[in-house]
Amino acid sequence: MAEEKPAMVIGIDDSEHSTYALEWTLDRFFAPLAPNYPFKLFVVHAKPSASSAVGLAGPGNHELPSPPFAMLRA
């Protein structure tokens, strides 16, 4: 029976930061060790839901109304 490799999970979205993080991981943990990779790589892509892109005031407006207790501090 073959030895089970540990899993490495990388979560990405559509941002440049996550693309950089994925490239960094591949460069550090996979490219130098090819073809004997030390991990099984699972890439999970997070796609924003429609509700997170559409605010209460319409698309593109992500500001939420202040909670009622915020007015008490004034």
Contacts in CASP RR format, 6 or more apart in sequence:
PFRMAT RR
TARGET T0000
AUTHOR 0000-0000-0000
METHOD contacts of the structure
MODEL  1
MAEEKPAMVIGIDDSEHSTYALEWTLDRFFAPLAPNYPFKLFVVHAKPSA
SSAVGLAGPGNHELPSPPFAMLRA
5 37 0 8 1.000
5 38 0 8 1.000
5 39 0 8 1.000
5 40 0 8 1.000
6 38 0 8 1.000
6 39 0 8 1.000
6 40 0 8 1.000
7 39 0 8 1.000
7 40 0 8 1.000
7 41 0 8 1.000
7 42 0 8 1.000
8 25 0 8 1.000
8 29 0 8 1.000
8 39 0 8 1.000
8 40 0 8 1.000
8 41 0 8 1.000
8 42 0 8 1.000
9 42 0 8 1.000
9 43 0 8 1.000
9 44 0 8 1.000
10 21 0 8 1.000
10 22 0 8 1.000
10 25 0 8 1.000
10 41 0 8 1.000
10 42 0 8 1.000
10 43 0 8 1.000
10 44 0 8 1.000
11 18 0 8 1.000
11 43 0 8 1.000
11 44 0 8 1.000
11 45 0 8 1.000
11 46 0 8 1.000
12 18 0 8 1.000
12 19 0 8 1.000
12 21 0 8 1.000
12 22 0 8 1.000
12 43 0 8 1.000
12 44 0 8 1.000
12 45 0 8 1.000
12 46 0 8 1.000
13 45 0 8 1.000
13 46 0 8 1.000
13 47 0 8 1.000
13 48 0 8 1.000
14 47 0 8 1.000
22 43 0 8 1.000
25 41 0 8 1.000
29 37 0 8 1.000
29 38 0 8 1.000
29 39 0 8 1.000
30 37 0 8 1.000
30 39 0 8 1.000
30 41 0 8 1.000
53 59 0 8 1.000
53 60 0 8 1.000
54 60 0 8 1.000
55 61 0 8 1.000
55 62 0 8 1.000
55 64 0 8 1.000
56 64 0 8 1.000
56 65 0 8 1.000
57 63 0 8 1.000
END
